[in-house]
Amino acid sequence: MTLDQVPLGTRARIVAVDWSLLAVEEAQRLVALGIEPDAFVTMAHRGVFAGRDPIALQVGRMTVALRRAHARAMTVETT
């Protein structure tokens, strides 16, 4: 399953990231925020408009917002 499909309130471990789907700057930003393989995240919120953007994740003690397109590049397993 990809990160954008994780239900709200569910904890997941990022298994893999398809870095080729992201711009270099976007990939660097995600890694700097700790969003990389083996990181644990919790789906905290989804946007309310048609595209359901942005997605808010809990990463450790931080809340990070990212686009669904970025979340689709990440394969996860729920824990």
Backbone torsions as a table, in degrees:
resi	resn	phi	psi	omega
1	MET	NA	152.2	177.2
2	THR	-97.8	160.7	-174.2
3	LEU	-58.7	-33.7	-178.6
4	ASP	-68.9	-12.4	-179.2
5	GLN	-96.1	-4.7	-177.6
6	VAL	-70.0	131.2	178.8
7	PRO	-65.8	153.8	177.9
8	LEU	-57.3	140.8	177.6
9	GLY	79.3	-0.3	-177.4
10	THR	-93.3	136.6	177.3
11	ARG	-90.6	140.4	-178.9
12	ALA	-142.5	154.7	174.6
13	ARG	-108.3	131.0	177.1
14	ILE	-74.7	120.6	-177.3
15	VAL	-91.5	-41.6	-177.7
16	ALA	-154.6	154.7	175.8
17	VAL	-128.3	129.1	175.2
18	ASP	-86.6	86.5	-175.6
19	TRP	-60.6	-23.3	-178.9
20	SER	-67.1	-18.4	178.7
21	LEU	-83.9	-7.5	-176.2
22	LEU	-115.2	147.7	172.8
23	ALA	-67.6	153.5	-177.9
24	VAL	-55.6	-43.7	-179.0
25	GLU	-65.2	-38.8	179.1
26	GLU	-65.2	-43.3	179.6
27	ALA	-62.9	-43.1	179.2
28	GLN	-62.8	-40.1	179.3
29	ARG	-63.9	-44.1	-179.4
30	LEU	-63.5	-43.4	178.6
31	VAL	-63.4	-41.4	178.9
32	ALA	-61.9	-29.0	178.9
33	LEU	-87.9	-1.3	178.8
34	GLY	88.4	12.5	179.8
35	ILE	-96.7	92.7	-176.6
36	GLU	-154.3	171.9	-179.9
37	PRO	-52.7	141.0	-178.9
38	ASP	78.4	0.6	175.5
39	ALA	-79.5	145.0	175.4
40	PHE	-100.4	132.9	-179.9
41	VAL	-133.6	157.0	174.7
42	THR	-125.9	130.2	178.3
43	MET	-71.4	115.2	-174.8
44	ALA	-101.0	-34.5	-173.4
45	HIS	-163.6	151.0	171.4
46	ARG	-124.9	147.8	176.5
47	GLY	-61.4	160.2	-175.5
48	VAL	-99.3	-11.1	-177.7
49	PHE	-84.7	177.0	-171.9
50	ALA	-48.1	-44.7	-178.5
51	GLY	-79.4	-8.0	-178.4
52	ARG	57.8	30.9	176.6
53	ASP	-100.2	150.4	-9.1
54	PRO	-85.0	173.9	173.8
55	ILE	-103.9	136.6	176.1
56	ALA	-108.3	130.0	-179.8
57	LEU	-119.4	145.4	167.8
58	GLN	-91.6	121.9	176.6
59	VAL	-123.9	103.7	-172.6
60	GLY	63.1	-124.6	179.1
61	ARG	-98.0	4.3	-179.6
62	MET	-97.8	151.4	167.5
63	THR	-109.2	125.5	-175.8
64	VAL	-122.5	132.9	176.2
65	ALA	-100.4	136.4	174.8
66	LEU	-146.5	161.5	-178.9
67	ARG	-75.0	152.0	177.3
68	ARG	-60.2	-35.3	179.5
69	ALA	-60.1	-36.6	177.3
70	HIS	-70.8	-41.1	-179.5
71	ALA	-64.4	-32.3	178.4
72	ARG	-66.7	-19.1	180.0
73	ALA	-82.6	-2.9	-175.5
74	MET	-114.3	125.5	175.5
75	THR	-92.0	132.7	-177.0
76	VAL	-131.2	164.8	169.1
77	GLU	-129.3	137.0	-179.8
78	THR	-79.0	149.1	-178.2
79	THR	-115.1	NA	NA
